[in-house]
Each structure stands twice: as structure tokens, then as C-alpha cells.
Amino acid sequence: MNTLNRHHTPALALVVALVLAGCASGVKLDETPPVETRTPGAGSGAGAAGSGTSQSGVAAVDLTGKTDASAVGKIVYFDFDSFVVKDEYRGIVEGHAKMLAANRSKRVVIEGHADERGGREYNLALGQKRAEAVGRSLALLGVQDSQLESVSYGEERPAVTGSDEAAWAKNRRAELRDR
Amino acid sequence: MNSSQNLRPVLPLRRRSLIAWPLAAVASPALAQFRVEISGVGATQLPIAALKFRDEEKAPQPVGAIVRADLERSGLFRNVDGAGTVVDETSQPSMPEWRGRNADALVAGSVSRLADGRFDVRYRLWDVVKGADLGGQSYAVPAADLRLAAHRIADAVYERLTGEKGVFSTRIAYVTKGGGRHTLWVTDADGEGGQSALVSPEPIISPAWSPDGRELAYVSFEKRKAVVYVQDVGSGKRRTIADFRGSNSAPAWSPDGSQMALTLSREGGSQLYLMSRDGSNVRRFTQSGAIDTEATWSPDGKHIYFVSDRGGGPQIYRQAVSGGGAERITFGGSYNISPAVSPDGRLLAYISRDGGAFRLQVVELAGGTPRTLGNTADDESPSFAPNSRLIIYATRDGGRDVLMTTTADGRIKARLVATQADVREPVWGPFGR
């Protein structure tokens, strides 16, 4: 494709050059450059600087105006590589269960989190497992499934920054938030 | 096309080009987001004089410099200084003179502004050893595609001289975190020309290019939970592809672009599901009481590789799309995640925990011993270039979060040093754009 033949008849290549547009269609060097035959801007490349349709344009979506102020919910912490809701958090779980049983229209979201070690997607699944463990504890106390949603932030939203066991222990958690 | 040139002859390397090339730093043009640093030894570097293109200084992008940097960054070429020479694609350069400068190949060209505001970029390549004109091309492009034209020229030169397809004109996507915002970026494969595709106050993970390179699927937490979106890169138009109860994550396009595999927790636990590209026809793919996630398709579309902790710790498994049981692929170590299959189907790259370190490994799928490719300890998210020759991944190096590329044999590495504090989740786009 990238070879150049000085004695090649230009007819076919010129037709190709006239039909194709933009960078994808590099034309052979000895052919007439297809200057007058293009319609600049036709089709409109988003974000393109200069005239003509760009193949490099990327349109940006900006969500930063849509901030969602987040109050810290009740927190259940987990041991390393563990998904067991420890006895010391029975109060939190029972308190939520009572509140949800008293008001069946109330809903709670449980956000699971992992520490930073390991892969992001696997950690998302670990956080999900922690959230679901808390959800099961609530269900055992009579909370209806429709009042709960277990989700995960994985390692993406650490409560504490730092790369030591103290920070990791604070980040292996599930937060209960009212909806 | 001349039939004898269909064979894509590789230029004979002269003896001096076999000398090992130690470390080098390639300066990037202004406005660079990354500075590319190369380490490793290219045993057979071809000396090429990649000259400044005539009038490139009158265009918004230094076309010749981009071509030169691309070729050098591949590790397969060593630049020969052409200072003081004036050559363009119409010249008939003196081959003895360039042989005297120890160049085996010469590439030169020009940039001129067209009446409609676009630029005509032309180049020609010479085999200096044989004294042969290897041809050239012309690209008429808008200013926004000048970098693309330069990368296409580098691809053409690379393919002509090495016999392999170049990936300089492909794109990469990655995510940065800083200043309270998460940004999904799309850049050229050299890390330059960055444009943001999504800016969000909430995390963004797991970007995945559609096979045609027009769309990015990703996980965004903007609804305070993991939801999978697909965004048209050129227009910014987005659609929600998976927003089920629980978490929705790890999107993976089938090679033909018609299907997507992803991880859903809508039935409890994290399990793999398949769906059509528009989000319809959702069906469960794995049935385990364990975590199943990080699906990736084999290039023939017949298998899905994924991570599961059904055997205890996370390991990589393979399961036929048509059904049947899962076959365990990784056995060394207690923690192997983030599988990536090379587009030629030969290699599996993944991250393996080794004590407290997480390291990029590669293994031949036909069988072989896994090799650790780097000496860094926080490797993440490997992704193959479409020519299967290079892998991009995130890691920490020198106390900073960086993106690295390595050849699949681990010999040549390039560090793309971000100016931002935190860069992650790189993914290499397909050929074409």
C-alpha cells in the first residue's frame, strides 16, 4: 500500500482519492492531491480544530457539576480477607433492622468497600460480598429484601488514605445509608 | 502495488546496528502530557534518519518529530542525526552521503497548507543501503488529524522496514484521579494529544474499547453505585448498558462487537452475564457460589477468560461461550487476576501476587512457564496492543503512578510519565479509528 510507482497511471488512484476522505485514505504521492474535490466540514467532526472532518475528535462529558454530598453512614468494619459481620456490630445491624421493620417504606443502601491491595474489579466484588453479608444479617432480622440494596465501591472510595494496616483496616468496611 | 514489494522485505541490518543501545530519553513536543522514557536493550536497532518535514514548523504539529519519536520509542530504530540537510519527498538524496552518516534508511517529507485549510502531509522512504526509493504517500487532513497523519507515516515506515504492522496510529484510554475529579482520557498511543471523554466527581473504572474503536464501555459510579455505560467517543453520546440492582461492572466486548460479557450482582454474588450490545437479551453465563469477574473474550470469540475464587483465592479460568465447565488456566501462586489475551491468541497477560507485590506476567496459552515482565511491584490492568507485540499497564515507578508499555518479551519498556498524580486503567484501542 505504501509503495509508490512513478510510472503508474493516475486514473484509478485519482478516483480513489476523490472518493475517500480524510487521513484514512492516504493517497499515493505522485497523484494529484485532491484539493478542490472535498467539502470541508461535511459531516462535522466533534471537537475538531481547523476545517475538515477529524478522525481524532473526542467529545467530553462533564459530570462535575452534579455533586452528591454524602454523609457518612453507620459503618461495619471487616477483618482482612473476611466477610463475617462481627458481633461488635450487632447493635448497628439490629438498630437498622428495627427501624426498617417499623417503617416498611424506608429503604437502606449498603455500600461495601475493600482496601487498596489487589485489582480494582476483584476488589469491587469483595466489597459487594461484604455489603451482601450485612444485607443477609438484616434479612435474618426480618427486613424485607425490597428495602435493601447492596452495592460496592471496591477500593475506589477509601475512608482513610495510607498504605499500612491501620489504613487498610479502616477501609475494609460496609456503610449503611438511608435512602 | 508492485508484486515484489508484497513480500515486505526487511532491510538488511548492518553490523554496527547490532550494537546494544542502552538508555535514551525522547523529548516530546510542547503541551506534552507524558514524557516518554525508554529502557531496555534493542539488540537489532535499525539506524534511520527521520528528518524534519519541510515547513512542519508552519503547521500546528511537528510532523517529522512525531514520526521520529514514534520510531525511536518502538525500540527497533535508532535515529541518525540529519541536521544541516534539506530533503523532502521530491528530493533525490545522495545515498553515499547518507551511507556516510551511517543511516540504513531515510524518511523525509513536507507539510503544506491547502486552500481549504487542511494540510497536505507527504513523505518518502529510502533504503539507503540498497539505494532504493521505497515509495511514499500523501495525506490531506484537517489540523486536528496532523498527529494522526504523522502516526500513519510512522506505521507505514515501521511496517515496511520490520514486516510487522505498527500501532502508532492507534489510541489508548485511561483514567486519572486528581483535584477531586475522575477523568477518562483518550490519547494517541504515544500518550500525546490527550482529550477527556468523561469528567466526573465519582470514580470511573474498567474502560473497554469497542472492536471498531468508536465506543468506550466503562463503569461509572456517578449514580452512587457501579453502572456500565457505553459512550460514543466522537460525539460524547452515552447510553446506559447495565443498571441492575447491585453492582454492574467489568464490561468486555465480544470480538465482533455484537455481545458484551460483564459482571452483575443482581442475583446476589458477583457472576458473569452475557448481553447484546444494546443491553438486551441478558443471560447468566457462570453459576458459582464464588466471585466470578473480569471477563475477556478469546480473539475467536469462542471462549471467555475470567477470574474466579471458586478454588479459594482468585485464579484465571476459561469457559466456552457455548457452555460447559470452566477450566483453570493459572496455577502458580495464590492470586492471579486481570487476564488479557493477545489479539493473535498466543499469549495471556495477567497480574500475579508475589508476596506483597503484584507483578505483570505473560504465559503462552499453548503451554509454557509464566514469565514476569517487569521489576515493579504494583502492576495493574494489562492490555495488549492490536499487533500483540506490546502491552500497556499501570504501575508505580519512582514513587509515582505511571503507565508503562513493554514488549511482550519484556525486553523494551517505555514509561509514559503522567503529569497528573494518579493514572490508572489503561486500555489499548484497536487498529483504525
Contacts between the chains, C-beta under 8 A, distances in Angstrom:
chain1	res1	chain2	res2	distance
A	1	B	1	6.8
A	1	B	156	7.6
A	2	B	125	7.7
A	2	B	134	7.9
A	2	B	135	5.8
A	2	B	136	7.4
A	2	B	137	5.7
A	2	B	156	4.1
A	2	B	159	7.3
A	2	B	160	6.0
A	3	B	1	5.9
A	3	B	2	5.5
A	3	B	5	4.9
A	3	B	134	6.9
A	3	B	135	3.9
A	4	B	124	7.1
A	4	B	133	7.2
A	4	B	134	8.0
A	4	B	135	3.2
A	4	B	136	5.1
A	4	B	137	7.3
A	5	B	2	6.3
A	5	B	135	7.5
A	22	B	140	7.8
A	22	B	141	6.5
A	22	B	142	7.8
A	22	B	145	6.8
A	23	B	139	5.2
A	23	B	140	8.0
A	23	B	141	4.4
A	23	B	145	4.6
A	23	B	148	5.1
A	23	B	149	5.3
A	23	B	152	6.3
A	24	B	432	7.5
A	26	B	137	4.2
A	26	B	138	6.6
A	26	B	139	4.7
A	26	B	152	6.4
A	26	B	156	7.8
A	27	B	137	6.8
A	27	B	138	5.0
A	27	B	139	7.5
A	27	B	140	7.4
A	28	B	135	7.9
A	28	B	136	7.9
A	28	B	137	6.0
A	28	B	138	7.1
A	29	B	89	6.0
A	29	B	122	5.6
A	29	B	123	7.9
A	29	B	124	6.6
A	29	B	135	7.4
A	29	B	136	4.4
A	29	B	137	5.7
A	29	B	138	5.1
A	31	B	138	7.3
A	33	B	114	7.3
A	33	B	120	5.2
A	33	B	138	5.8
A	33	B	140	6.0
A	34	B	140	6.2
A	35	B	114	5.1
A	35	B	115	6.0
A	35	B	116	6.9
A	35	B	120	7.6
A	35	B	140	7.2
A	36	B	115	7.6
A	38	B	116	6.4
A	38	B	118	7.6
A	38	B	140	7.3
A	40	B	116	4.6
A	40	B	117	6.4
A	40	B	118	6.8
A	40	B	142	7.7
A	45	B	142	7.3
A	45	B	144	7.0
A	45	B	234	6.9
A	46	B	234	5.4
A	46	B	235	5.5
A	46	B	236	6.8
A	47	B	144	7.4
A	47	B	195	6.7
A	47	B	234	7.9
A	48	B	142	5.7
A	48	B	144	4.3
A	48	B	145	7.9
A	49	B	60	7.7
A	49	B	142	7.4
A	49	B	143	5.2
A	49	B	144	4.7
A	50	B	60	7.8
A	50	B	117	5.8
A	50	B	118	7.1
A	50	B	142	4.5
A	50	B	143	3.0
A	50	B	144	5.8
A	51	B	116	5.9
A	51	B	117	3.7
A	51	B	118	6.1
A	51	B	142	5.7
A	51	B	143	7.9
A	52	B	116	7.2
A	52	B	117	7.0
A	52	B	118	4.7
A	52	B	141	6.9
A	52	B	142	3.2
A	52	B	145	7.6
A	53	B	142	6.8
A	54	B	142	5.2
A	54	B	144	3.8
A	54	B	145	5.3
A	55	B	145	5.6
A	55	B	148	6.1
A	55	B	433	5.4
A	56	B	144	5.1
A	56	B	145	5.2
A	56	B	147	6.9
A	56	B	148	5.3
A	56	B	193	6.8
A	56	B	195	7.9
A	56	B	433	7.4
A	57	B	144	6.2
A	57	B	195	7.6
A	57	B	234	5.6
A	58	B	186	4.7
A	58	B	195	3.7
A	58	B	196	7.2
A	58	B	197	5.3
A	58	B	233	5.6
A	58	B	234	7.1
A	58	B	236	7.9
A	59	B	197	7.5
A	59	B	232	7.9
A	59	B	233	7.5
A	59	B	234	6.5
A	59	B	235	5.4
A	59	B	236	3.0
A	60	B	195	7.0
A	60	B	196	4.6
A	60	B	197	6.2
A	60	B	198	7.1
A	60	B	199	6.5
A	60	B	236	6.4
A	61	B	197	6.9
A	61	B	198	4.9
A	61	B	199	7.1
A	61	B	231	6.9
A	61	B	236	5.1
A	61	B	238	6.3
A	62	B	198	8.0
A	62	B	199	4.6
A	63	B	198	7.2
A	63	B	199	6.4
A	63	B	200	4.2
A	63	B	201	6.6
A	63	B	202	7.6
A	63	B	222	5.4
A	64	B	181	5.5
A	64	B	199	5.5
A	64	B	200	6.7
A	64	B	201	5.3
A	66	B	201	7.2
A	66	B	222	7.0
A	67	B	201	5.3
A	68	B	201	7.4
A	68	B	202	7.7
A	68	B	224	6.3
A	70	B	224	7.8
A	109	B	224	7.6
A	109	B	225	7.7
A	111	B	224	7.9
A	117	B	358	8.0
A	118	B	335	7.1
A	118	B	337	7.0
A	118	B	353	7.3
A	118	B	358	7.0
A	119	B	294	7.3
A	119	B	307	7.8
A	119	B	337	4.3
A	119	B	338	5.1
A	119	B	351	6.3
A	119	B	358	7.9
A	119	B	380	6.5
A	119	B	381	7.7
A	120	B	205	5.2
A	120	B	206	7.2
A	120	B	380	7.2
A	120	B	381	7.6
A	120	B	424	7.7
A	120	B	425	7.3
A	121	B	205	7.2
A	121	B	206	6.1
A	121	B	249	6.1
A	121	B	250	4.8
A	121	B	263	7.1
A	121	B	293	5.2
A	121	B	294	4.9
A	121	B	307	7.6
A	121	B	337	7.7
A	121	B	338	7.4
A	122	B	291	7.1
A	122	B	293	6.3
A	122	B	294	7.0
A	122	B	307	6.1
A	122	B	314	5.6
A	122	B	337	5.1
A	122	B	338	8.0
A	124	B	205	7.5
A	124	B	226	6.4
A	124	B	247	6.3
A	124	B	249	5.4
A	124	B	250	7.9
A	124	B	263	7.9
A	124	B	270	7.6
A	124	B	293	7.5
A	125	B	247	8.0
A	125	B	263	7.0
A	125	B	270	3.9
A	125	B	291	4.2
A	125	B	293	5.0
A	126	B	291	7.3
A	128	B	246	6.8
A	128	B	247	5.1
A	128	B	265	5.0
A	128	B	269	7.7
A	128	B	270	5.4
A	129	B	269	7.4
A	129	B	270	7.4
A	129	B	291	6.8
A	132	B	265	7.4
A	132	B	268	6.1
A	132	B	269	7.3
A	149	B	225	7.7
A	149	B	245	6.0
A	149	B	246	6.8
A	150	B	246	5.9
A	150	B	265	7.2
A	151	B	224	7.5
A	151	B	225	3.9
A	151	B	226	6.8
A	151	B	246	6.1
A	151	B	247	5.4
A	152	B	225	8.0
A	152	B	226	6.6
A	152	B	247	4.9
A	152	B	265	7.7
A	153	B	203	7.1
A	153	B	221	6.6
A	153	B	226	7.8
A	154	B	205	7.6
A	154	B	226	7.9
A	156	B	203	3.8
A	156	B	205	6.7
A	156	B	221	6.6
A	157	B	203	6.8
A	157	B	221	7.9
